[in-house]
Amino acid sequence: MTELHRPKPAVWALLLLFCAIWFLMLDVRPLTPTDEGRYAEMAREMVSTGDWITPRLNGIKYFEKPPLQTWMTALGFQAFGLGEWQARLWTGLCGLFGIFLTAYTGRRLFGPRVGFNAGLVLGSSLLWVGLGHFNTLDMGLAAMMNLSMCSLLLAQRKDANPEERRRWMFACWAGMALAVLSKGLIGVVLPGAVLVLYTLLSRDWAIWKRLHLLAGIPLFLAITAPWFILVSLKNPEFPYFFFVHEHFARFTTKVHHRTGPWHYFIPVVLLGSIPWVTMLPQSLWKARRERAPGFQPKLVLLIWSVFIFFFFSISNSKLVSYILPIFPAMALLIACHLEEASRKALTVNAGLLALLSAIGLALATRFPSLAPEAYDRPLFQAYVPWMIGAALTGLVGGLLAINWAKQKREWSIATLAVSSFLLVQLLMAGHAPLGRYKAGIEHLAAIKAELTPETPIYAVGLYEQSLPFYLRHTLTLVEHADEMDFGLQQEPQLWIPTYQGFAEKWKADARAGKKSLAIVRPDMLAKMQNDNLPIRVIAEDPRRVVVTNMPQEKPAP
């Protein structure tokens, strides 16, 4: 039997091909609202203003999240210029780093084949692969939390010498610090809670003597404290908003309007772990039953998976991406289970991917019927060939994995992983037309033809998350504060809180011969017309209308 987990030229070639596809796919789609446009624009403004302490969105103070991803993306813009792949580079690097670190950890703890399979599992799980190509904060958080988890496992393993333990524990403390700078206090609270639960369940009290607390805590503070101190000194309103409103209120109340039922994350984990979903319950159950003297890495992985799932399930703020940090731990447990999985288990697992792909293939042509408006139907139709290609990839991969399950186990597992990875890439690439519509990219040429650096652009009753990045131009909010409400309370001069105030400014600009642009909701256009505001429509679609207060310039004779 060919042992794919042993390094050889063909395996290295496949690894390089995987990395090439991973990075190339960062540039196939536009930056889709809301998250992708938001975090790209924040980094662009950081580069433009040179202020690396106070994060801003649309020129307004934005304290909802710490700045690590904004810093890294801004550095990417400085190094490689402004663009879509540059905006996703940090997310892509974090996703890839998580895969390699998980594979390395599995190799050191459980053997070469487990490490290889752990990388395959994580690198093909739908949610990890998808969010590895999506510009949001949760992949950065998951990667840094994975650094803390894997470093703890590597430091505490039985064959680690004192120097290795010290180095890996420093990496663990650094990982928690970077997780805090990625998304806040959960970067240290969740790993800390896992460690406490592990101690209580395993009775391994001695582990606290091996954490290098006296050196680790100062290292953690040296990484995290400088920015929190500097931003608080520059912005006295920051500490209360960030630590109280964005942490305790987000978890305990519905203030952020991201609620969901207690079982919200069950389908997310099941769908997100495809094509390994049938292996997941057995992997968790087996980790629960296995106990050994000394440090118990599988128990840590089990507690990490279950506790973090429980934590986000009881929170009053829920989004699909929040659960991402448990996927590396689940990948390691699934890889351990694959060592002993029967042919029947492998067949059922591959069969599920084949079945779901067959269903997707049968339903793909009906996808355009889901379009909410006639305008969307061609965009939904353009997605159909990509859906068919993805479904065929999953179907063929699943059938091949079934065929090889008995005599070519490693080929079966690898085939399932490759087909799932490619399936996700096809689905994401096919989203480009819909993404262009949501981002408003089709109107860029028309807007830029009317735009100068001094031209104000008003966002009336809405906020476009992606257009500011593509236009390299911030918007003046009107009547709709959106998520910038707190920042606008600190700097109210940066917006126009009422439509009436905007109408007066719009007319005054027109009388003075000053060109202004506005992006408005379609229903707002009729109101502007009824109020006899000077308007000329330069672009429109069912989501937005772009107008100017200046008539069409007559061509020179």
NORHU-V288134 format. One record per residue. N is the residue number from 1. RES is the residue in one small letter. SS is DSSP state (@ for helix, = for strand, . for the rest). D_CENTER is the distance of its C-alpha to the mean C-alpha in whole Angstrom. Layout:
N/RES/SS/D_CENTER, N/RES/SS/D_CENTER
//
This chain:
1/m/./38, 2/t/./36, 3/e/./34, 4/l/./31, 5/h/./29, 6/r/./32, 7/p/./31, 8/k/./33, 9/p/@/33, 10/a/@/32, 11/v/@/29, 12/w/@/28, 13/a/@/28, 14/l/@/26, 15/l/@/23, 16/l/@/24, 17/l/@/23, 18/f/@/20, 19/c/@/19, 20/a/@/20, 21/i/@/18, 22/w/@/15, 23/f/@/15, 24/l/@/17, 25/m/@/15, 26/l/@/13, 27/d/@/15, 28/v/./16, 29/r/./15, 30/p/./15, 31/l/./12, 32/t/./12, 33/p/./12, 34/t/./11, 35/d/@/8, 36/e/@/9, 37/g/@/12, 38/r/@/12, 39/y/@/11, 40/a/@/13, 41/e/@/16, 42/m/@/15, 43/a/@/16, 44/r/@/18, 45/e/@/20, 46/m/@/20, 47/v/@/22, 48/s/@/24, 49/t/@/25, 50/g/./25, 51/d/./24, 52/w/./22, 53/i/./23, 54/t/./22, 55/p/./19, 56/r/=/19, 57/l/=/18, 58/n/./21, 59/g/./23, 60/i/=/23, 61/k/=/22, 62/y/./19, 63/f/./18, 64/e/./16, 65/k/./14, 66/p/./15, 67/p/./15, 68/l/@/14, 69/q/@/11, 70/t/@/13, 71/w/@/16, 72/m/@/15, 73/t/@/14, 74/a/@/17, 75/l/@/19, 76/g/@/17, 77/f/@/19, 78/q/@/22, 79/a/@/22, 80/f/@/21, 81/g/./22, 82/l/./19, 83/g/./18, 84/e/@/15, 85/w/@/14, 86/q/@/15, 87/a/@/12, 88/r/@/9, 89/l/@/12, 90/w/@/10, 91/t/@/7, 92/g/@/9, 93/l/@/12, 94/c/@/10, 95/g/@/9, 96/l/@/13, 97/f/@/14, 98/g/@/13, 99/i/@/15, 100/f/@/18, 101/l/@/18, 102/t/@/18, 103/a/@/21, 104/y/@/23, 105/t/@/23, 106/g/@/24, 107/r/@/27, 108/r/@/28, 109/l/@/28, 110/f/@/29, 111/g/./30, 112/p/@/29, 113/r/@/29, 114/v/@/27, 115/g/@/24, 116/f/@/24, 117/n/@/24, 118/a/@/21, 119/g/@/19, 120/l/@/20, 121/v/@/19, 122/l/@/15, 123/g/./15, 124/s/./16, 125/s/./14, 126/l/@/13, 127/l/@/9, 128/w/@/9, 129/v/@/10, 130/g/@/8, 131/l/@/5, 132/g/./7, 133/h/./8, 134/f/./5, 135/n/./5, 136/t/./3, 137/l/@/5, 138/d/@/5, 139/m/@/5, 140/g/@/7, 141/l/@/9, 142/a/@/9, 143/a/@/11, 144/m/@/13, 145/m/@/14, 146/n/@/15, 147/l/@/17, 148/s/@/19, 149/m/@/19, 150/c/@/20, 151/s/@/22, 152/l/@/24, 153/l/@/25, 154/l/@/26, 155/a/@/28, 156/q/@/30, 157/r/./31, 158/k/./35, 159/d/./35, 160/a/./34, 161/n/./36, 162/p/@/36, 163/e/@/35, 164/e/@/32, 165/r/@/31, 166/r/@/31, 167/r/@/29, 168/w/@/26, 169/m/@/27, 170/f/@/26, 171/a/@/23, 172/c/@/22, 173/w/@/23, 174/a/@/21, 175/g/@/18, 176/m/@/18, 177/a/@/19, 178/l/@/16, 179/a/@/14, 180/v/@/16, 181/l/@/15, 182/s/@/12, 183/k/@/12, 184/g/./15, 185/l/./18, 186/i/@/16, 187/g/@/16, 188/v/@/19, 189/v/@/20, 190/l/@/19, 191/p/@/20, 192/g/@/23, 193/a/@/24, 194/v/@/23, 195/l/@/26, 196/v/@/28, 197/l/@/28, 198/y/@/28, 199/t/@/31, 200/l/@/33, 201/l/@/32, 202/s/@/34, 203/r/./36, 204/d/./35, 205/w/@/36, 206/a/@/37, 207/i/@/33, 208/w/@/33, 209/k/@/36, 210/r/@/33, 211/l/./30, 212/h/./32, 213/l/@/31, 214/l/@/34, 215/a/@/32, 216/g/@/28, 217/i/@/28, 218/p/@/30, 219/l/@/27, 220/f/@/24, 221/l/@/26, 222/a/@/27, 223/i/@/23, 224/t/@/22, 225/a/@/25, 226/p/@/26, 227/w/@/23, 228/f/@/23, 229/i/@/27, 230/l/@/27, 231/v/@/25, 232/s/@/27, 233/l/@/30, 234/k/@/29, 235/n/./28, 236/p/./30, 237/e/./28, 238/f/@/24, 239/p/@/25, 240/y/@/26, 241/f/@/23, 242/f/@/21, 243/f/@/22, 244/v/@/24, 245/h/@/22, 246/e/@/18, 247/h/@/19, 248/f/@/22, 249/a/@/22, 250/r/@/19, 251/f/@/19, 252/t/@/23, 253/t/./23, 254/k/./22, 255/v/./22, 256/h/./18, 257/h/./19, 258/r/./16, 259/t/./19, 260/g/./19, 261/p/./22, 262/w/./22, 263/h/./21, 264/y/@/18, 265/f/@/16, 266/i/@/19, 267/p/@/18, 268/v/@/14, 269/v/@/15, 270/l/@/18, 271/l/@/16, 272/g/@/13, 273/s/./16, 274/i/./18, 275/p/./20, 276/w/./21, 277/v/@/21, 278/t/@/25, 279/m/@/25, 280/l/@/22, 281/p/@/25, 282/q/@/28, 283/s/@/26, 284/l/@/25, 285/w/@/29, 286/k/@/30, 287/a/@/28, 288/r/@/30, 289/r/@/33, 290/e/./33, 291/r/./35, 292/a/./36, 293/p/./38, 294/g/./36, 295/f/./32, 296/q/./31, 297/p/@/27, 298/k/@/27, 299/l/@/27, 300/v/@/25, 301/l/@/22, 302/l/@/23, 303/i/@/23, 304/w/@/20, 305/s/@/19, 306/v/@/21, 307/f/@/21, 308/i/@/17, 309/f/@/17, 310/f/@/20, 311/f/@/19, 312/f/@/16, 313/s/@/19, 314/i/@/21, 315/s/./19, 316/n/./20, 317/s/./16, 318/k/./14, 319/l/./11, 320/v/@/10, 321/s/@/6, 322/y/@/9, 323/i/@/11, 324/l/@/9, 325/p/@/11, 326/i/@/14, 327/f/@/13, 328/p/@/15, 329/a/@/18, 330/m/@/18, 331/a/@/18, 332/l/@/21, 333/l/@/23, 334/i/@/23, 335/a/@/24, 336/c/@/27, 337/h/@/28, 338/l/@/28, 339/e/./31, 340/e/./33, 341/a/./32, 342/s/./34, 343/r/@/35, 344/k/@/35, 345/a/@/31, 346/l/@/30, 347/t/@/32, 348/v/@/30, 349/n/@/27, 350/a/@/27, 351/g/@/29, 352/l/@/26, 353/l/@/24, 354/a/@/27, 355/l/@/28, 356/l/@/25, 357/s/@/25, 358/a/@/28, 359/i/@/27, 360/g/@/25, 361/l/@/27, 362/a/@/30, 363/l/@/28, 364/a/@/26, 365/t/@/29, 366/r/@/29, 367/f/@/25, 368/p/@/27, 369/s/@/29, 370/l/@/26, 371/a/./25, 372/p/./26, 373/e/./28, 374/a/@/31, 375/y/@/29, 376/d/@/25, 377/r/@/28, 378/p/@/28, 379/l/@/24, 380/f/@/24, 381/q/@/27, 382/a/@/25, 383/y/@/22, 384/v/@/25, 385/p/@/26, 386/w/@/22, 387/m/@/22, 388/i/@/25, 389/g/@/24, 390/a/@/22, 391/a/@/24, 392/l/@/27, 393/t/@/24, 394/g/@/24, 395/l/@/27, 396/v/@/29, 397/g/@/27, 398/g/@/27, 399/l/@/31, 400/l/@/31, 401/a/@/30, 402/i/@/32, 403/n/@/35, 404/w/@/34, 405/a/./33, 406/k/./37, 407/q/./38, 408/k/./35, 409/r/@/32, 410/e/@/30, 411/w/@/30, 412/s/@/29, 413/i/@/26, 414/a/@/25, 415/t/@/26, 416/l/@/24, 417/a/@/21, 418/v/@/22, 419/s/@/22, 420/s/@/19, 421/f/@/17, 422/l/@/19, 423/l/@/18, 424/v/@/15, 425/q/@/15, 426/l/@/18, 427/l/@/16, 428/m/@/14, 429/a/@/16, 430/g/@/19, 431/h/./16, 432/a/@/17, 433/p/@/20, 434/l/@/19, 435/g/@/16, 436/r/@/19, 437/y/@/21, 438/k/@/18, 439/a/@/17, 440/g/./21, 441/i/@/22, 442/e/@/25, 443/h/@/26, 444/l/@/26, 445/a/@/29, 446/a/@/31, 447/i/@/29, 448/k/@/30, 449/a/@/33, 450/e/@/34, 451/l/./32, 452/t/./33, 453/p/./32, 454/e/./34, 455/t/./33, 456/p/=/32, 457/i/=/29, 458/y/=/29, 459/a/=/26, 460/v/=/28, 461/g/./27, 462/l/./24, 463/y/./21, 464/e/./19, 465/q/./16, 466/s/./16, 467/l/@/20, 468/p/@/20, 469/f/@/18, 470/y/@/20, 471/l/@/23, 472/r/./23, 473/h/./24, 474/t/./24, 475/l/./25, 476/t/=/27, 477/l/=/26, 478/v/=/29, 479/e/./29, 480/h/./26, 481/a/./24, 482/d/@/21, 483/e/@/18, 484/m/@/21, 485/d/@/23, 486/f/@/24, 487/g/@/24, 488/l/@/26, 489/q/@/28, 490/q/@/29, 491/e/./29, 492/p/@/31, 493/q/@/33, 494/l/@/29, 495/w/./29, 496/i/=/32, 497/p/./32, 498/t/./34, 499/y/@/35, 500/q/@/38, 501/g/@/38, 502/f/@/35, 503/a/@/38, 504/e/@/41, 505/k/@/39, 506/w/@/38, 507/k/@/42, 508/a/@/43, 509/d/@/41, 510/a/@/42, 511/r/@/46, 512/a/./45, 513/g/./44, 514/k/./41, 515/k/./38, 516/s/=/35, 517/l/=/32, 518/a/=/30, 519/i/=/28, 520/v/=/29, 521/r/./28, 522/p/@/30, 523/d/@/32, 524/m/@/33, 525/l/@/35, 526/a/@/38, 527/k/@/38, 528/m/@/38, 529/q/@/41, 530/n/@/43, 531/d/./43, 532/n/./44, 533/l/./41, 534/p/./42, 535/i/./39, 536/r/=/38, 537/v/=/36, 538/i/=/34, 539/a/=/31, 540/e/=/30, 541/d/./28, 542/p/./27, 543/r/./24, 544/r/./26, 545/v/=/29, 546/v/=/30, 547/v/=/33, 548/t/=/36, 549/n/./39, 550/m/./41, 551/p/./43, 552/q/./42, 553/e/./44, 554/k/./47, 555/p/./48, 556/a/./50, 557/p/./54
//
